[in-house]
Structures are given as structure tokens and as C-alpha cells.
């Protein structure tokens, strides 16, 4: 299944030109990518549950949930968690000691 949330183009608004509006749309796409992708996976793997929660992120139910509040909240949680989590969980000094 080709995931629509992973598809990107330089000309995001489809006017045939790459302008500052496209830059904002590319930033919006990147910032909301984790939430859109997880909602799309949720709608693909659990379609009845997604319909119960009114998540519309598949080809059969339209993509109305993309860039919605749920997608932004999920994306914010993932971006903040990834920004505050250390890259090396044991710390750089401990890693250097282990390599010796």
C-alpha cells in the first residue's frame, strides 16, 4: 500500500512553481509527518476501530484526518520526545569508557 503521508513533492500546492508557499507547506508536511503516518497506519490496520473514532486516513474513507488536531498532537508528542531523549542513553562518557 503506498502511504499518502509519505509522498512529497517540491510543488506542494500544485501551481507549477516553487514559491514561499511551497516552503511553508513542506514545513507543515514535515512537522505533521509522524501524526499523519500513524493515523494512516491506524486506519489501514484497524479500519473498524478507526471508523469508530472518526479517523479518516485511508483511500477508502478519504484523508480528512490529515493535518487535523489528532495528527498535530501525535506529531508534537513524538517530536518533543525525540528532541528531549538522549541519543546515547548511557551517556557519552560511559560510552567512551566502554570502548576502551
C-alpha positions as CSV (number, residue, x, y, z in Angstrom):
1,X,0.0,0.0,0.0
2,X,1.5,3.4,-1.0
3,X,1.2,5.6,2.1
4,X,0.0,9.1,1.1
5,X,1.5,10.6,4.2
6,X,5.0,9.7,2.9
7,X,4.5,11.2,-0.6
8,X,6.1,14.6,-1.0
9,X,6.7,16.9,-4.0
10,X,8.5,20.2,-4.3
11,X,5.4,21.8,-5.8
12,X,3.1,21.2,-2.8
13,X,0.3,23.5,-3.8
14,X,0.3,22.3,-7.5
15,X,0.6,25.7,-9.1
16,X,3.6,24.7,-11.2
17,X,6.1,26.9,-9.4
18,X,8.2,26.5,-6.3
19,X,7.4,29.5,-4.1
20,X,7.5,30.5,-0.5
21,X,4.0,29.0,-0.1
22,X,5.5,25.6,-1.0
23,X,8.2,26.1,1.6
24,X,5.5,26.6,4.3
25,X,3.6,23.5,3.0
26,X,6.8,21.4,3.1
27,X,7.5,22.5,6.7
28,X,3.9,21.7,7.6
29,X,4.3,18.2,5.9
30,X,7.5,17.5,7.8
31,X,6.2,18.7,11.2
32,X,2.9,16.7,10.8
33,X,4.5,13.6,9.2
34,X,4.6,11.4,12.3
35,X,1.0,12.0,13.2
36,X,-0.3,11.6,9.7
37,X,1.7,8.4,9.2
38,X,0.5,6.9,12.5
39,X,-3.1,7.8,11.7
40,X,-2.8,6.3,8.3
41,X,-1.4,3.1,9.8
42,X,-4.2,3.0,12.3
43,X,-6.8,3.4,9.6
44,X,-5.1,0.8,7.5
45,X,-4.6,-1.9,10.1
46,X,-7.8,-1.3,12.2
47,X,-10.4,0.2,9.9
48,X,-13.4,-0.5,12.1
49,X,-11.8,1.0,15.1
50,X,-10.6,4.0,13.1
51,X,-14.2,4.5,11.8
52,X,-15.5,4.3,15.4
53,X,-13.1,7.1,16.4
54,X,-13.9,9.0,13.2
55,X,-10.3,8.7,11.9
56,X,-10.4,9.2,8.2
57,X,-6.9,8.5,6.8
58,X,-7.2,5.9,4.1
59,X,-8.1,5.7,0.5
60,X,-11.5,4.2,1.2
61,X,-12.6,6.8,3.8
62,X,-10.8,9.9,2.4
63,X,-7.9,11.6,4.1
64,X,-9.8,14.1,6.2
65,X,-7.8,13.4,9.4
66,X,-4.5,14.5,7.8
67,X,-3.3,17.7,9.4
68,X,-6.1,17.5,12.0
69,X,-5.8,18.1,15.7
70,X,-5.0,14.4,16.4
71,X,-2.2,14.4,13.8
72,X,-0.7,17.6,15.3
73,X,-0.9,16.3,18.9
74,X,0.7,13.0,18.0
75,X,3.4,14.7,16.0
76,X,4.1,17.2,18.8
77,X,4.5,14.4,21.3
78,X,6.8,12.4,19.0
79,X,9.0,15.5,18.1
80,X,9.3,16.6,21.7
81,X,10.1,13.1,22.9
82,X,12.7,12.6,20.2
83,X,14.2,16.1,20.9
84,X,14.5,15.5,24.7
85,X,15.6,11.9,24.6
86,X,19.4,11.5,24.7
87,X,21.0,9.9,21.7
88,X,23.2,7.7,23.8
89,X,21.1,6.5,26.8
90,X,24.2,5.6,28.8
91,X,25.9,8.9,28.2
92,X,28.9,9.8,26.1
93,X,31.5,9.5,28.9
94,X,30.2,6.0,29.8
95,X,30.3,5.0,26.1
96,X,33.9,6.1,25.7
97,X,34.8,4.1,28.8
98,X,33.2,1.0,27.4
99,X,35.1,1.4,24.1
100,X,38.5,1.4,25.9
